[in-house]
Amino acid sequence: MTPSDPPPPIHEGTNYDYGDPVDGLGSGADDPEEDEATRAVKRRERLEQNRISARESRKRKKNMIEELQRTVITLSRENKELNERNESLRRELVEIGSKNPGVVNIQALMSCSGEGGTGG
């Protein structure tokens, strides 16, 4: 910078009397009460949004748990029916095997009848 150059402005684009932008609208940054009030409003809004979000999350979780409970009931019922059907078929097969020895290995049926049908 040469001695003939003017000094640069301290706060370019500001009104030096108030520290506000030249457009005159003001940012409110120098008013502690307004700044505090703005922060309080934003905090209340944020807390309210958080409450709403938490409420919706709890509702989704409740619905998901209810749906899982219905699924458990349905699958348990289906499992019971299938186990009953399996036992019925095993009894029928044992009966057929006793009427026709040599066709069905009754010992193999008897040994796996308590294993849920995994043997055979």
C-alpha positions as CSV (number, residue, x, y, z in Angstrom):
1,M,0.0,0.0,0.0
2,T,1.4,3.4,-1.0
3,P,1.0,6.5,1.1
4,S,-1.3,8.0,-1.4
5,D,-3.8,5.1,-1.3
6,P,-6.8,5.7,1.0
7,P,-7.1,3.4,4.0
8,P,-9.5,0.4,3.4
9,P,-12.9,0.7,5.2
10,I,-13.1,-1.0,8.5
11,H,-16.5,-2.6,7.9
12,E,-17.2,-2.5,4.3
13,G,-21.0,-2.4,3.6
14,T,-22.1,-1.4,7.1
15,N,-23.6,1.6,8.7
16,Y,-21.0,2.6,11.2
17,D,-23.5,4.2,13.6
18,Y,-25.4,0.9,14.3
19,G,-23.3,-1.9,13.0
20,D,-26.2,-2.9,10.7
21,P,-26.0,-3.6,7.0
22,V,-26.3,-0.6,4.8
23,D,-29.8,-1.7,3.5
24,G,-31.2,-0.5,6.8
25,L,-33.1,-3.7,7.6
26,G,-30.7,-4.7,10.4
27,S,-29.6,-8.2,11.4
28,G,-30.5,-7.8,15.0
29,A,-27.1,-9.2,16.0
30,D,-26.4,-6.2,18.3
31,D,-29.7,-6.4,20.2
32,P,-29.1,-9.1,22.9
33,E,-32.8,-9.2,23.8
34,E,-33.9,-9.9,20.2
35,D,-31.1,-12.4,19.7
36,E,-32.1,-14.2,22.9
37,A,-35.7,-14.2,21.9
38,T,-34.9,-15.6,18.5
39,R,-32.9,-18.4,20.1
40,A,-35.7,-19.1,22.5
41,V,-38.2,-19.3,19.6
42,K,-36.0,-21.6,17.6
43,R,-35.4,-23.8,20.7
44,R,-39.2,-24.1,21.3
45,E,-39.8,-24.9,17.6
46,R,-37.0,-27.5,17.7
47,L,-38.3,-29.1,20.9
48,E,-41.8,-29.2,19.4
49,Q,-40.6,-30.9,16.3
50,N,-38.6,-33.3,18.4
51,R,-41.8,-34.2,20.4
52,I,-43.7,-34.7,17.2
53,S,-41.0,-36.9,15.8
54,A,-40.7,-39.0,19.0
55,R,-44.5,-39.4,19.1
56,E,-44.6,-40.7,15.5
57,S,-41.6,-43.0,16.2
58,R,-43.4,-44.5,19.3
59,K,-46.6,-45.0,17.2
60,R,-44.6,-46.7,14.4
61,K,-42.9,-48.9,17.0
62,K,-46.2,-49.8,18.6
63,N,-47.8,-50.7,15.2
64,M,-44.7,-52.8,14.3
65,I,-44.9,-54.7,17.6
66,E,-48.6,-55.3,17.2
67,E,-48.0,-56.6,13.7
68,L,-45.3,-58.9,14.9
69,Q,-47.6,-60.2,17.7
70,R,-50.3,-61.0,15.1
71,T,-47.6,-62.8,13.0
72,V,-46.5,-64.9,16.0
73,I,-50.1,-65.9,16.7
74,T,-50.7,-66.8,13.0
75,L,-47.4,-68.8,12.7
76,S,-47.9,-70.5,16.0
77,R,-51.4,-71.6,15.0
78,E,-50.1,-72.8,11.6
79,N,-47.2,-74.7,13.3
80,K,-49.6,-76.4,15.7
81,E,-51.9,-77.5,12.8
82,L,-48.9,-78.8,10.8
83,N,-47.6,-80.7,13.8
84,E,-51.0,-82.3,14.3
85,R,-51.2,-83.2,10.6
86,N,-47.7,-84.7,10.7
87,E,-48.7,-86.8,13.7
88,S,-51.9,-87.9,12.0
89,L,-50.0,-89.0,8.9
90,R,-47.4,-90.8,11.0
91,R,-50.1,-92.7,12.8
92,E,-51.7,-93.6,9.5
93,L,-48.4,-94.7,8.1
94,V,-47.7,-96.9,11.1
95,E,-51.2,-98.4,10.7
96,I,-50.6,-99.1,7.0
97,G,-47.1,-100.5,7.9
98,S,-48.6,-102.9,10.5
99,K,-51.1,-104.1,8.0
100,N,-48.4,-104.6,5.3
101,P,-45.2,-105.7,7.0
102,G,-42.0,-105.2,5.0
103,V,-43.4,-102.2,3.0
104,V,-42.8,-99.6,5.7
105,N,-40.0,-99.7,8.4
106,I,-42.1,-99.2,11.5
107,Q,-39.0,-99.0,13.8
108,A,-37.7,-96.0,11.7
109,L,-41.1,-94.3,12.0
110,M,-41.3,-94.8,15.7
111,S,-37.8,-93.5,16.4
112,C,-38.3,-90.2,14.6
113,S,-41.9,-89.5,15.5
114,G,-40.8,-87.3,18.4
115,E,-38.3,-85.3,16.4
116,G,-40.8,-83.1,14.5
117,G,-40.5,-85.0,11.2
118,T,-36.8,-84.4,10.6
119,G,-36.0,-88.1,10.3
120,G,-37.5,-90.6,8.2
